[in-house]
Amino acid sequence: MNVVGALVAFVFAALGASLSTEGIFRPAAVLPGAVLGAVASAALLASARHPRAATVVATCCEAAACAAGYLPTPLLLAPLIGCLYRLTVSHGPRPAAWWTGTAVGAVVVGAAASGANTTGGSLLLQTVGVALWLLPALFAGRTTHAERAYLQVVRARAEDAEHRRDEELRGRLSEERLRIARDLHDVVAHHLAVANAQAGAAAHLLVRRPELVRELLAGLGDSTSAALRELKATVGLLRSAGEDPPVGTAPAPGLDQLPDLIEACRAVGTNVRVVSDGTPRRLPPLVELTAFRIVQEALTNVTKHAVRPIVTIRLAYEEDAFSVRVVNTTAGPARPVPSGPASAGGHGLIGMRERARAVGGSVRAGPDGRDRYEVFCTIPLTPWQGNPAPR
């Protein structure tokens, strides 16, 4: 495309060198003007990479041609017009305005130095006419420069938006992986821990109290069945293509299901009691789900690690906050905690804190005296709108 433009400019320059006007001196030979036009056209060809140097060469050639007596027409000045356009597009209108003024001055000075016979019309053509031929290159280049700058801004914004979408997608995928891992841990680990405790108790009582083994095995079947149901429901949600949950999926658990959870723990020898402070009332579903899962995880840890535990669950209903405190007092040494990456802090405690943080709450867990371990969760109720109905 650059080569074609340079060839067209050379043809125009050669035609401009052959033009004459009555009363204006023109050299008899066309060749010098054609040679200067060829050099200026070569500079136009190089203006894509070196616009300033090309403009200097084209200006010198056009000024020399006018000094030799050639008529400064748009055809003769075509290579210089192209160089000024390229310079404006690449460097902007402000630098190009200075270069355009310099080019106009150089061509006017060259035409004045030709010593040709001039009339009023020819003088106007050699001065004002030169500016009229070169200034449109500045205006056209300015328009193209503005369009390119706008396209660059649009492209940069599109790339930034795409980058943000990718980052948001990666963040959502990471959050979804954490949520799935947390849910699988909460809904399956508890039932498996209870089943493990029931199996251990059955093996321990097989010789001493065989009449109790049947009851423990029945409870073991219930625990494993519950774990399978929870796992099946979770997998069904993951495989569901739509946003609506699959038919038959149970609603999210709440504090009204605490009795079933406590009964399962009592079946394996855990002494659990519930104490309520304040007036029990219906809480927002997400708050109830968070509290239920935290209590579930605390009881799971008690079942796995404590020996003959006594657990107190205290639910505190305040006007602007809800808190749950799970206190475990263990008689005798605790069962050893398995070694490994998860043992240092545990994934369960991490899941508790993540769940509480998601609803604006916090969780504190740790020893609270000798043979005493406490999990305390508090959730503010101020951000939740609506008046909860009495339970």
VOBALUM-597078 format. One record per residue (C-alpha): x, y, z; residue number from 1; residue in three letters. Coordinates in Angstrom, 1 decimal. Layout:
! VOBALUM-597078
X_Y_Z_NUM_ALA
...
***
This chain:
! VOBALUM-597078
0.0_0.0_0.0_1_MET
2.9_2.4_0.8_2_ASN
4.5_1.6_-2.6_3_VAL
1.3_2.4_-4.4_4_VAL
0.9_5.7_-2.6_5_GLY
4.5_6.6_-3.4_6_ALA
4.0_5.8_-7.1_7_LEU
0.8_7.8_-7.3_8_VAL
2.6_10.7_-5.6_9_ALA
5.4_10.5_-8.2_10_PHE
3.0_10.5_-11.1_11_VAL
1.3_13.6_-9.6_12_PHE
4.7_15.3_-9.1_13_ALA
5.8_14.6_-12.6_14_ALA
2.5_16.0_-14.0_15_LEU
2.9_19.1_-11.8_16_GLY
6.4_19.6_-13.1_17_ALA
5.0_19.7_-16.7_18_SER
2.3_22.3_-16.0_19_LEU
2.7_25.9_-17.0_20_SER
0.6_29.1_-16.7_21_THR
0.7_32.0_-19.0_22_GLU
2.9_34.8_-17.7_23_GLY
4.8_32.5_-15.3_24_ILE
8.3_31.3_-16.2_25_PHE
8.7_27.5_-16.3_26_ARG
11.9_25.7_-17.1_27_PRO
11.9_24.0_-20.5_28_ALA
13.1_20.7_-19.1_29_ALA
10.7_18.5_-17.1_30_VAL
13.4_16.1_-16.0_31_LEU
14.8_18.1_-13.0_32_PRO
11.3_18.5_-11.6_33_GLY
10.5_14.8_-12.1_34_ALA
13.8_13.8_-10.4_35_VAL
13.0_16.0_-7.4_36_LEU
9.5_14.5_-7.4_37_GLY
10.9_11.0_-7.4_38_ALA
13.2_11.8_-4.4_39_VAL
10.2_13.3_-2.5_40_ALA
8.1_10.2_-3.4_41_SER
10.9_8.0_-2.1_42_ALA
10.8_10.0_1.1_43_ALA
7.0_9.4_1.3_44_LEU
7.7_5.7_1.0_45_LEU
10.0_5.9_4.0_46_ALA
7.6_8.1_6.0_47_SER
5.9_5.2_7.6_48_ALA
9.0_4.5_9.7_49_ARG
10.7_7.9_9.7_50_HIS
8.0_10.5_9.3_51_PRO
10.1_13.5_10.4_52_ARG
13.2_12.7_8.3_53_ALA
10.9_12.0_5.3_54_ALA
9.1_15.4_5.8_55_THR
12.5_17.2_5.9_56_VAL
13.6_15.5_2.6_57_VAL
10.2_16.2_0.9_58_ALA
10.2_19.8_2.0_59_THR
13.7_20.4_0.7_60_CYS
12.8_18.8_-2.7_61_CYS
9.6_20.8_-3.1_62_GLU
11.4_24.0_-2.1_63_ALA
14.1_23.3_-4.6_64_ALA
11.6_22.6_-7.3_65_ALA
9.8_25.9_-6.6_66_CYS
13.1_27.7_-6.6_67_ALA
13.8_26.1_-10.0_68_ALA
10.7_27.8_-11.3_69_GLY
8.2_25.0_-11.2_70_TYR
4.6_26.0_-10.3_71_LEU
3.7_25.0_-6.7_72_PRO
0.4_23.2_-7.5_73_THR
-1.2_20.4_-5.5_74_PRO
0.2_17.9_-8.0_75_LEU
3.8_19.0_-7.5_76_LEU
3.3_19.1_-3.7_77_LEU
1.6_15.7_-3.5_78_ALA
4.7_13.9_-1.9_79_PRO
5.0_16.6_0.7_80_LEU
1.3_16.5_1.4_81_ILE
1.5_12.7_2.0_82_GLY
4.5_13.2_4.4_83_CYS
2.8_15.8_6.4_84_LEU
-0.3_13.5_6.7_85_TYR
1.8_10.6_7.9_86_ARG
3.6_12.9_10.4_87_LEU
0.3_14.2_11.8_88_THR
-1.1_10.6_12.2_89_VAL
2.0_9.3_14.0_90_SER
3.0_12.3_16.2_91_HIS
-0.2_14.2_16.7_92_GLY
-1.5_17.6_15.6_93_PRO
0.7_19.8_17.7_94_ARG
4.1_18.7_16.4_95_PRO
2.7_18.4_12.9_96_ALA
1.4_22.0_13.0_97_ALA
5.0_23.2_13.5_98_TRP
6.3_21.0_10.7_99_TRP
3.5_22.2_8.4_100_THR
4.3_25.8_9.1_101_GLY
7.9_25.2_8.3_102_THR
7.1_23.4_5.1_103_ALA
4.8_26.2_4.0_104_VAL
7.5_28.8_4.7_105_GLY
10.2_26.8_2.9_106_ALA
8.1_26.3_-0.2_107_VAL
7.1_30.0_-0.2_108_VAL
10.7_31.1_0.1_109_VAL
11.7_28.7_-2.7_110_GLY
9.1_30.1_-5.0_111_ALA
10.1_33.7_-4.1_112_ALA
13.7_32.9_-4.8_113_ALA
13.0_31.5_-8.3_114_SER
13.2_35.0_-9.8_115_GLY
10.3_34.2_-12.2_116_ALA
8.0_36.8_-13.6_117_ASN
5.0_37.1_-11.2_118_THR
1.7_38.8_-11.4_119_THR
-0.8_39.4_-8.6_120_GLY
-2.5_36.1_-9.3_121_GLY
0.7_34.1_-9.5_122_SER
2.0_35.7_-6.3_123_LEU
-1.2_34.7_-4.5_124_LEU
-0.8_31.1_-5.9_125_LEU
2.8_30.9_-4.6_126_GLN
2.0_32.1_-1.1_127_THR
-1.6_31.6_0.0_128_VAL
-2.1_28.7_-2.4_129_GLY
0.8_26.8_-0.8_130_VAL
-0.8_27.0_2.6_131_ALA
-4.2_26.0_1.2_132_LEU
-2.6_22.9_-0.4_133_TRP
-0.6_21.8_2.7_134_LEU
-3.1_22.6_5.6_135_LEU
-5.7_19.9_4.6_136_PRO
-3.0_17.3_5.2_137_ALA
-2.8_18.5_8.8_138_LEU
-6.5_18.5_9.2_139_PHE
-7.0_15.0_7.7_140_ALA
-4.1_13.6_9.7_141_GLY
-5.5_15.1_12.9_142_ARG
-8.8_13.3_12.2_143_THR
-7.1_10.0_11.6_144_THR
-4.9_10.5_14.7_145_HIS
-8.0_11.1_16.9_146_ALA
-9.8_8.1_15.4_147_GLU
-6.8_5.8_16.1_148_ARG
-6.4_7.2_19.6_149_ALA
-10.1_6.5_20.2_150_TYR
-9.8_3.0_18.9_151_LEU
-6.8_2.4_21.1_152_GLN
-8.8_3.5_24.1_153_VAL
-11.7_1.3_23.2_154_VAL
-9.4_-1.7_22.6_155_ARG
-7.6_-1.1_25.9_156_ALA
-11.0_-0.9_27.7_157_ARG
-12.2_-4.1_26.0_158_ALA
-8.9_-5.9_27.0_159_GLU
-9.3_-4.6_30.6_160_ASP
-12.9_-5.7_30.7_161_ALA
-12.0_-9.1_29.4_162_GLU
-9.1_-9.4_31.9_163_HIS
-11.5_-8.4_34.7_164_ARG
-14.0_-11.0_33.5_165_ARG
-11.3_-13.6_33.5_166_ASP
-10.2_-12.6_37.0_167_GLU
-13.9_-12.6_38.2_168_GLU
-14.4_-16.0_36.6_169_LEU
-11.3_-17.4_38.3_170_ARG
-12.4_-15.9_41.6_171_GLY
-15.9_-17.4_41.3_172_ARG
-14.5_-20.8_40.4_173_LEU
-12.2_-20.7_43.4_174_SER
-15.1_-19.6_45.7_175_GLU
-17.2_-22.4_44.2_176_GLU
-14.5_-25.0_44.8_177_ARG
-14.2_-23.8_48.4_178_LEU
-18.0_-23.9_48.9_179_ARG
-18.3_-27.4_47.4_180_ILE
-15.4_-28.7_49.6_181_ALA
-16.9_-27.0_52.7_182_ARG
-20.4_-28.4_52.0_183_ASP
-19.0_-32.0_51.3_184_LEU
-17.0_-31.7_54.5_185_HIS
-20.0_-30.5_56.6_186_ASP
-22.7_-32.8_55.3_187_VAL
-20.7_-36.0_54.9_188_VAL
-17.9_-35.8_57.5_189_ALA
-20.3_-35.6_60.4_190_HIS
-22.3_-38.7_59.4_191_HIS
-19.1_-40.6_58.7_192_LEU
-17.6_-39.6_62.1_193_ALA
-20.7_-40.8_63.8_194_VAL
-20.7_-44.0_61.8_195_ALA
-17.0_-44.5_62.8_196_ASN
-17.8_-44.0_66.4_197_ALA
-20.8_-46.4_66.2_198_GLN
-18.6_-49.0_64.6_199_ALA
-15.9_-48.6_67.2_200_GLY
-18.5_-48.8_70.0_201_ALA
-20.0_-52.0_68.5_202_ALA
-16.6_-53.6_68.2_203_ALA
-15.9_-52.7_71.9_204_HIS
-19.3_-54.0_73.1_205_LEU
-19.4_-57.1_71.0_206_LEU
-18.1_-59.3_73.8_207_VAL
-19.3_-57.4_76.9_208_ARG
-22.8_-56.2_75.9_209_ARG
-23.8_-58.1_72.7_210_PRO
-27.4_-57.1_73.2_211_GLU
-26.5_-53.4_72.4_212_LEU
-24.6_-54.3_69.3_213_VAL
-27.7_-54.7_67.2_214_ARG
-28.9_-51.2_68.2_215_GLU
-25.5_-49.7_67.3_216_LEU
-25.4_-51.5_64.0_217_LEU
-28.9_-50.1_63.2_218_ALA
-27.7_-46.6_64.0_219_GLY
-24.6_-47.3_61.9_220_LEU
-26.8_-48.1_58.9_221_GLY
-28.8_-44.9_59.5_222_ASP
-25.6_-42.8_59.6_223_SER
-24.2_-44.3_56.4_224_THR
-27.5_-43.9_54.7_225_SER
-27.7_-40.3_55.7_226_ALA
-24.2_-39.7_54.4_227_ALA
-25.1_-41.3_51.1_228_LEU
-28.3_-39.2_50.8_229_ARG
-26.4_-36.0_51.5_230_GLU
-23.7_-36.9_49.0_231_LEU
-26.2_-37.8_46.4_232_LYS
-28.0_-34.5_46.9_233_ALA
-24.8_-32.6_46.6_234_THR
-23.8_-34.4_43.4_235_VAL
-27.2_-33.8_42.0_236_GLY
-26.9_-30.1_42.6_237_LEU
-23.5_-30.1_40.8_238_LEU
-24.9_-32.0_37.8_239_ARG
-28.0_-29.8_37.6_240_SER
-27.8_-27.7_34.4_241_ALA
-30.4_-25.1_35.5_242_GLY
-30.5_-22.8_38.5_243_GLU
-33.5_-24.5_40.1_244_ASP
-32.6_-27.4_42.5_245_PRO
-33.5_-30.9_41.3_246_PRO
-36.8_-32.3_42.3_247_VAL
-36.7_-34.0_45.7_248_GLY
-33.8_-32.0_47.0_249_THR
-34.3_-31.2_50.7_250_ALA
-34.2_-27.6_51.9_251_PRO
-31.2_-26.3_53.6_252_ALA
-31.1_-27.4_57.3_253_PRO
-31.7_-24.9_60.1_254_GLY
-31.8_-24.8_63.9_255_LEU
-35.1_-26.7_63.9_256_ASP
-33.0_-29.8_62.9_257_GLN
-30.7_-29.6_65.9_258_LEU
-32.7_-32.3_67.8_259_PRO
-32.0_-34.9_65.1_260_ASP
-28.3_-33.9_65.1_261_LEU
-28.1_-34.2_68.9_262_ILE
-29.9_-37.5_68.9_263_GLU
-27.4_-39.0_66.5_264_ALA
-24.6_-37.9_68.8_265_CYS
-26.3_-39.3_71.9_266_ARG
-26.5_-42.6_70.1_267_ALA
-22.7_-42.9_70.2_268_VAL
-22.4_-41.9_73.8_269_GLY
-22.0_-38.2_73.6_270_THR
-23.9_-36.3_76.4_271_ASN
-25.4_-33.2_74.7_272_VAL
-27.7_-30.6_76.1_273_ARG
-29.1_-27.4_74.6_274_VAL
-29.6_-24.2_76.5_275_VAL
-31.4_-21.1_75.1_276_SER
-30.9_-17.5_76.3_277_ASP
-33.5_-15.0_75.1_278_GLY
-36.6_-15.6_73.2_279_THR
-36.1_-18.2_70.4_280_PRO
-37.3_-16.9_67.1_281_ARG
-37.0_-17.7_63.4_282_ARG
-33.7_-16.3_62.0_283_LEU
-32.8_-15.6_58.4_284_PRO
-32.3_-18.9_56.5_285_PRO
-28.6_-18.2_55.8_286_LEU
-27.9_-17.4_59.4_287_VAL
-29.7_-20.6_60.6_288_GLU
-27.8_-22.7_58.0_289_LEU
-24.5_-21.2_59.2_290_THR
-25.2_-21.8_62.8_291_ALA
-26.4_-25.4_62.2_292_PHE
-23.2_-26.2_60.2_293_ARG
-21.0_-24.7_62.8_294_ILE
-22.7_-26.8_65.6_295_VAL
-22.5_-29.8_63.3_296_GLN
-18.8_-29.4_62.8_297_GLU
-18.2_-28.9_66.5_298_ALA
-20.1_-32.0_67.4_299_LEU
-18.2_-33.9_64.7_300_THR
-14.9_-32.9_66.2_301_ASN
-16.2_-33.9_69.7_302_VAL
-17.2_-37.3_68.3_303_THR
-13.8_-37.9_66.7_304_LYS
-11.5_-36.7_69.4_305_HIS
-13.2_-36.7_72.8_306_ALA
-13.6_-39.5_75.3_307_VAL
-16.9_-39.6_77.2_308_ARG
-17.6_-36.0_76.3_309_PRO
-20.2_-33.7_77.9_310_ILE
-21.3_-31.0_75.5_311_VAL
-23.4_-27.9_76.2_312_THR
-24.8_-26.0_73.3_313_ILE
-25.9_-22.5_74.3_314_ARG
-28.0_-20.5_71.8_315_LEU
-28.2_-16.7_72.6_316_ALA
-31.0_-14.7_70.9_317_TYR
-30.3_-11.0_71.3_318_GLU
-32.0_-8.1_69.6_319_GLU
-29.2_-7.3_67.1_320_ASP
-27.1_-10.5_67.3_321_ALA
-27.2_-14.3_67.5_322_PHE
-24.5_-16.4_69.1_323_SER
-23.9_-20.1_69.6_324_VAL
-21.5_-21.5_72.1_325_ARG
-20.5_-25.2_72.0_326_VAL
-18.5_-26.2_75.2_327_VAL
-17.0_-29.7_75.4_328_ASN
-15.8_-31.1_78.8_329_THR
-13.9_-34.3_78.4_330_THR
-13.4_-36.8_81.1_331_ALA
-10.1_-38.6_80.6_332_GLY
-7.5_-38.1_77.8_333_PRO
-8.6_-37.2_74.4_334_ALA
-8.1_-39.5_71.4_335_ARG
-5.0_-38.6_69.5_336_PRO
-5.5_-36.4_66.5_337_VAL
-4.1_-37.9_63.2_338_PRO
-1.0_-36.2_61.9_339_SER
-1.0_-34.5_58.5_340_GLY
-1.6_-31.1_56.9_341_PRO
-5.2_-31.0_58.0_342_ALA
-4.4_-31.7_61.6_343_SER
-2.8_-28.3_62.2_344_ALA
-6.0_-26.2_62.6_345_GLY
-8.1_-28.6_60.6_346_GLY
-10.3_-28.0_57.5_347_HIS
-13.4_-28.0_59.8_348_GLY
-12.2_-24.9_61.7_349_LEU
-11.3_-23.2_58.4_350_ILE
-14.8_-24.0_57.1_351_GLY
-16.4_-22.6_60.3_352_MET
-14.6_-19.3_59.9_353_ARG
-15.4_-19.1_56.2_354_GLU
-19.1_-19.7_56.8_355_ARG
-19.3_-17.2_59.6_356_ALA
-17.3_-14.6_57.6_357_ARG
-19.7_-15.0_54.7_358_ALA
-22.6_-13.7_56.9_359_VAL
-20.6_-11.0_58.6_360_GLY
-19.9_-13.1_61.8_361_GLY
-16.9_-14.6_63.5_362_SER
-15.8_-17.8_65.1_363_VAL
-13.4_-18.3_68.0_364_ARG
-12.3_-21.9_68.9_365_ALA
-9.8_-23.2_71.3_366_GLY
-9.1_-24.6_74.8_367_PRO
-11.0_-22.9_77.7_368_ASP
-9.4_-24.3_80.8_369_GLY
-8.4_-27.9_81.7_370_ARG
-10.3_-30.6_79.8_371_ASP
-12.5_-27.9_78.2_372_ARG
-12.8_-26.8_74.6_373_TYR
-15.1_-24.1_73.4_374_GLU
-16.4_-23.0_70.0_375_VAL
-18.0_-19.6_70.0_376_PHE
-19.8_-18.1_67.0_377_CYS
-21.5_-14.7_66.8_378_THR
-23.5_-13.4_63.9_379_ILE
-24.9_-9.8_63.7_380_PRO
-28.5_-9.6_62.7_381_LEU
-28.6_-5.8_61.9_382_THR
-27.8_-6.3_58.2_383_PRO
-30.7_-8.7_57.7_384_TRP
-34.0_-7.0_56.9_385_GLN
-37.4_-8.1_58.0_386_GLY
-38.8_-9.0_61.4_387_ASN
-38.2_-12.7_62.1_388_PRO
-41.4_-14.5_63.1_389_ALA
-41.5_-16.2_66.6_390_PRO
-40.5_-19.9_66.4_391_ARG
***
